[in-house]
Amino acid sequence: MLLFIDTETTGLSVETGQEIIDIAIISEHPDGTIDRWETLIRPERIDLAHPKALKVNGYTDAAWAEAPFLSEVAEEIFERLSYGNKIVVGHNIQFDMNFIRHTLKRHITDRKMRLVYPCIDTITLAHEHLTPMGLRTLQLDQIRKFMGWPMEGAHTAMTDAETVRRLYHSLIRRSWKE
């Protein structure tokens, strides 16, 4: 199963208390079925957020007022990522997985957490296939523009996870030339 993942965070460093505030997981099963799941997460330490990160992902207190706290959704995230034969795909996937692992360790304490999967980073695929065609930067927004894909909803976890899925399927096929 392929898991296409994206997170939106309050900054770039989980070690300094910045948090996931939006997460999307698209599960693509071997039989072709697709499950989409996303949740906003109300930050516990908004005072540690970087203002630029909040601007990029559109955070407002009002938009997140009804969002659950991480403690309310940690189990769901863990279950969606745990168990089975999975490959995780994302754009700068180690950033997302670092935030996810660190975050879940605080909330899933009654079981051994094993969130080590083969990962495919679409940055590598884009570098391999698109830079020879003229792509100058590997940022997801620039890839969208380069590919002529819409920008609506950019920097929401689900839109970015969908873009990652589309990018993966567009580029992985290029790898199988005879």
PyMOL commands that set and color helices and strands:
alter all, ss='L'
color gray80, all
select helices_A, chain A and resi 14-16+46-48+51-56+70-81+93-107+122-129+131-133+140-147+157-175
alter helices_A, ss='H'
color red, helices_A
select strands_A, chain A and resi 2-9+20-28+34-40+87-90+119-121
alter strands_A, ss='S'
color yellow, strands_A
deselect
rebuild
show_as cartoon
